[in-house]
Amino acid sequence: MLKEKILNRRPGIVTYGLTPPKAVNSQEKIKEISEKQTERIKDLDIDGLVIYDIQDEKDRIEDSRPFPFLETIDPLIYSNEYLKNLAVPKIIYRCVGKYSHSQFSQLIKSDAGKDMFSVFVGAASRNQKVPLRLSQAYEICKATNPNLILGGVAIPERHMKNREEHIRIISKLESGCKYFISQAVYNIEAAKDFLSDYYYYCKSNHIEMVPILFTFSPCGSLKTLEFMKWLGISIPRWLENDLMNSEDILNKYVSLSKAIFSELLDFSIEKEIPIGCNIESVSVRKVEIEASINLVNDIKSIIASRI
């Protein structure tokens, strides 16, 4: 019932996110990975499965990438050909900048007439030259497949710098977005500031708020922590100190995630902001994958106790 929950702006939506296997893998390896993912996810009580489209972000920052960039399988192909046995709605991310106008038009048109969910992602930085801008992708979608249940990206940490993230998502809402999925959240103050400005702006301008899903991504090593910082995720100094000096980084992070989401949920319930949660598993480490599965169940319990 993901479509109904999104269109009716219901709180408590829970999704699970993953990255398709690397394109360099053999067919046998891809099949093996997909079967393991299917087995892990099939019994999860989730509203949707988020499948990411990964792009190289070297133009966004001068520092060297902690992990090398390797192209992954197209998320729609992975969904249709390898995860077809998972009876759960799929939310397909699309990095629109890698397509030409005609390529993207054809891609979007092919989904017409189906209940399809997608999140469009723009260029990694303003300096990146791309053949298709995010605003153009929204226009193409509106013209060729207005029934696509379109979502957008929200970055609460960016709100700390310019105090304009709520204006960004309102603009995307006006372009057709009906829900938003955030970047991984570590900074609760940034998230609450963003939600507060979103709430009061919508209230003042008589705009109905749409669901915002806050993302949590289990971090179980200093290397993963370093990569998250490289991605631009804001990690408060006190928290970084705690994680770096913890004997069990993963357990510390999971406890923190539940505490952050609980506080955000209480904050949103008071203002009737429809928030949800997206738990992602983008690591190949077994302990982090298992932690993401457990976190889904814990988050579901938290939501059930509040809503």
C-alpha positions in Angstrom: 0.0 0.0 0.0 2.9 2.3 -0.5 1.1 4.4 -3.2 -1.9 4.9 -0.9 0.3 5.9 2.1 2.3 8.4 0.0 -0.7 10.0 -1.7 -2.6 10.2 1.5 0.5 11.7 3.3 0.5 9.1 6.0 3.2 9.0 8.7 5.2 5.9 9.5 6.3 4.7 6.1 9.3 2.4 6.4 11.6 1.5 3.4 14.8 -0.5 3.1 17.5 0.7 0.7 20.3 -1.1 -1.1 22.8 -0.6 -3.8 22.9 -2.9 -6.9 26.0 -5.1 -7.3 29.0 -3.8 -9.2 28.7 -4.1 -12.9 32.1 -5.8 -13.2 30.7 -8.8 -11.4 30.0 -12.0 -13.3 26.4 -13.0 -13.9 26.8 -15.9 -11.5 28.1 -13.5 -8.8 25.2 -11.0 -9.4 22.7 -13.9 -9.2 24.3 -15.0 -5.9 24.2 -11.5 -4.4 20.5 -11.0 -5.5 19.5 -14.3 -4.0 21.0 -13.5 -0.7 19.4 -10.0 -0.7 16.0 -11.6 -1.6 16.3 -14.1 1.2 17.1 -11.3 3.8 14.4 -8.9 2.6 11.4 -11.2 1.7 10.1 -11.4 5.3 10.8 -7.8 6.3 7.8 -5.7 7.2 8.5 -2.8 4.9 6.4 -0.5 2.6 9.0 -0.3 -0.2 12.5 -1.2 -1.3 14.8 1.6 -2.4 17.3 0.7 -5.1 20.0 3.4 -5.5 21.6 4.7 -8.6 25.3 5.5 -7.8 27.3 8.3 -9.4 30.9 9.3 -9.0 31.0 12.4 -6.8 34.6 13.4 -7.4 33.4 16.8 -8.8 31.8 17.6 -5.5 34.9 17.5 -3.3 38.7 17.7 -3.8 39.6 15.1 -1.2 40.3 11.6 -2.4 37.5 9.2 -2.3 38.0 6.7 0.6 36.6 3.8 -1.5 37.1 3.6 -5.3 34.1 4.3 -7.5 32.8 1.3 -9.4 29.8 1.5 -11.6 26.8 -0.6 -10.5 24.1 -2.4 -12.4 21.2 -0.1 -13.6 18.7 -0.1 -10.6 15.7 -0.8 -12.8 17.4 -3.7 -14.6 18.4 -5.1 -11.2 14.9 -4.7 -9.9 13.2 -6.3 -12.9 15.7 -9.1 -13.7 17.1 -10.0 -10.3 14.7 -8.9 -7.6 11.4 -9.8 -9.3 10.6 -12.4 -6.7 10.4 -9.7 -4.0 6.7 -8.8 -3.8 7.3 -5.3 -2.5 7.1 -1.9 -4.3 10.4 -0.7 -5.6 11.6 2.9 -5.5 14.1 3.4 -8.3 16.7 6.2 -7.9 17.7 7.9 -11.1 20.9 10.1 -11.5 19.4 12.1 -14.3 22.6 13.9 -15.4 23.9 10.8 -17.2 21.1 10.8 -19.7 20.4 12.9 -22.8 16.9 14.5 -23.1 15.7 11.8 -25.6 17.2 8.9 -23.5 15.4 10.1 -20.4 12.2 10.7 -22.2 12.2 7.2 -23.5 13.1 5.8 -20.1 10.3 7.6 -18.4 7.8 6.8 -21.1 8.4 3.1 -20.8 7.0 3.1 -17.3 3.7 4.8 -18.3 0.6 3.0 -17.2 2.2 1.2 -14.2 2.4 2.1 -10.6 6.1 3.1 -10.6 8.1 4.9 -7.9 11.2 6.9 -8.5 13.5 9.4 -7.0 15.4 11.8 -9.3 18.9 12.9 -8.3 20.6 15.9 -9.8 24.3 16.5 -10.5 26.8 15.9 -7.7 27.8 19.6 -7.7 27.0 22.8 -9.5 30.3 22.6 -11.3 29.5 19.3 -12.9 28.5 19.6 -16.6 25.6 17.3 -17.4 23.4 16.9 -20.5 20.2 16.9 -18.4 19.5 19.0 -15.4 17.1 18.0 -12.5 14.6 20.7 -13.5 14.5 19.4 -17.0 14.0 15.8 -15.8 10.9 17.0 -13.8 9.5 18.7 -16.9 10.0 15.5 -18.9 8.3 13.4 -16.3 5.3 15.8 -16.1 5.0 15.7 -19.9 5.5 12.0 -20.6 4.5 10.1 -17.4 2.5 12.2 -14.9 1.4 9.1 -13.1 4.9 8.3 -12.0 5.0 8.5 -8.2 7.9 10.8 -7.9 10.1 11.5 -4.9 13.0 13.8 -4.2 16.1 14.0 -2.1 16.3 16.0 1.1 19.6 16.9 2.8 18.9 18.3 6.3 22.6 18.9 7.0 22.6 21.4 4.1 20.0 23.4 6.0 22.7 24.3 8.6 24.6 26.4 6.0 21.9 28.2 4.0 18.6 27.6 5.9 17.0 27.0 2.5 16.5 23.2 2.4 12.8 23.5 3.1 12.5 25.9 0.2 14.3 23.4 -2.0 11.9 20.7 -1.3 8.9 23.0 -1.6 10.2 23.8 -5.1 10.5 20.0 -5.9 7.1 19.5 -4.5 5.7 22.0 -6.9 7.6 20.1 -9.7 5.7 16.9 -8.9 7.5 15.3 -5.9 5.1 13.6 -3.5 7.6 12.4 -0.9 11.2 12.8 0.1 14.0 10.6 1.2 16.9 12.2 3.2 20.6 11.7 3.1 21.8 9.6 6.1 21.0 11.5 9.4 23.5 11.9 12.2 22.8 15.5 13.3 19.5 15.7 15.0 19.6 19.4 15.4 19.9 19.9 11.7 17.0 17.5 11.1 14.8 19.3 13.6 15.7 22.8 12.3 14.8 21.6 8.8 11.5 20.1 9.9 10.6 23.2 11.9 11.2 25.5 8.9 9.3 23.1 6.6 6.4 22.9 9.0 6.0 26.7 9.5 6.5 27.5 5.8 3.8 25.1 4.8 1.5 26.3 7.5 2.0 30.0 6.5 1.5 29.2 2.8 -1.3 26.7 3.2 0.7 23.8 1.7 0.0 20.2 2.6 3.1 18.5 3.9 4.2 15.4 2.1 6.1 12.4 3.8 9.8 12.8 4.5 11.7 9.6 5.1 14.8 10.0 7.2 17.6 7.6 6.3 19.8 5.7 8.7 22.8 3.7 7.5 24.6 1.4 9.9 28.2 2.4 10.5 30.5 -0.3 11.9 34.0 0.9 11.2 36.2 4.0 11.1 36.5 3.5 7.3 32.8 3.6 6.8 32.7 6.7 9.1 35.4 8.4 6.9 33.4 7.6 3.8 30.2 9.1 5.2 32.1 12.3 6.0 33.5 12.4 2.5 29.9 12.1 1.2 29.1 15.3 3.0 27.1 13.8 5.9 27.3 16.1 8.9 28.6 14.3 12.0 28.7 16.3 15.2 32.2 16.4 16.8 30.9 14.8 20.1 29.4 12.0 18.2 32.5 11.4 16.0 34.6 11.3 19.2 32.2 8.7 20.8 32.2 6.5 17.7 36.0 6.7 17.2 36.6 5.8 20.8 33.9 3.1 21.1 34.8 -0.5 21.5 31.7 -1.4 19.5 31.1 1.4 16.8 28.2 -0.5 15.2 26.2 -1.0 18.4 26.9 2.6 19.4 25.5 3.8 16.0 22.4 1.6 16.2 21.5 2.9 19.6 22.0 6.4 18.4 19.9 5.9 15.3 17.0 4.6 17.4 17.3 7.6 19.8 17.4 10.1 16.9 14.5 8.6 15.1 12.4 8.5 18.3 13.1 12.1 19.0 12.3 13.1 15.4 9.1 11.1 15.5 7.9 12.7 18.7 8.8 16.1 17.3 6.8 15.4 14.1 3.8 13.9 15.7 3.3 17.1 17.8 3.2 19.1 14.5 1.5 16.4 12.4 4.4 16.2 10.0 4.2 12.9 8.2 7.7 11.4 8.6 8.9 7.9 8.0 12.2 6.0 7.9 14.5 4.6 5.3 17.1 2.1 6.6 19.8 1.4 4.1 22.3 -1.3 3.6 25.1 -0.2 1.4 27.9 -2.1 3.0 29.2 -5.6 2.1 30.2 -6.3 5.7 27.9 -9.0 7.2 27.6 -7.4 10.6 26.5 -4.1 9.1 24.0 -5.8 6.8 22.6 -7.8 9.8 22.4 -4.5 11.8 20.3 -2.9 9.1 17.8 -5.7 9.2 17.5 -5.5 13.0 17.2 -1.8 12.8 14.2 -2.1 10.5 12.4 -4.2 13.1 13.4 -1.8 15.9 12.2 1.2 14.0 8.9 -0.5 13.2 8.4 -1.2 16.9 9.1 2.5 17.7 6.5 3.6 15.1 3.9 1.1 16.4 4.3 2.5 19.9 3.8 6.1 18.8 1.3 6.1 15.9 
